[in-house]
Amino acid sequence: MPATPKTRVEVIDQVLDNLGVIIEGQPISAELRAKVDRGLNSAMATLANLEVVYVADLGTPNPPSGGEFDEELFLPLTHCIAWHLASSFNLAGDPELKVMSDINEDTLRRIGRPQRTRRMLRLDPQTRGARGRTITGNFTKGT
């Protein structure tokens, strides 16, 4: 079953939750949503410029709608965005947000990296010489 992509509103709501500015069960106000919405595109542009992650469809701001954020990117991405927007919520020096951002930035880089295309052949220990030196010579002719 393919995962359904997350929307811009879901990303904004999770960023607010990561920032800790809403209480469990509290409805999210339009002002808080708009505050994150204003900074979302610039935070995503920064992450794309740093080659951390690129999302093709961010949706439209003001009011937030649309957007396609892959399920595997959702949680790490919201932590990184929360750190980028922390100063807007007077949380610029919060060490927890910084640590979570660093950890999740690394996760996003690992998710987005290409598969290794060049595999190295492991040598048989019997083809090595004394002390791990490689034996030179032509093995097909026996020299």
Buried (B, 14 or more C-beta within 10 A) or exposed (E): EEEEBBBBBBBBBBBBBBBEBBEEEEEBEEEBBBBBBEBBBEBBEEBEEEEBBEBEEBBEBEEBEEBBBBEEBBEBBBBBBBBBBBEBBEBEEBEEBBEBBEEBBEBBBEBEEEEEEEEEEEEEEEEEEEEEEEEEEEEEEEE
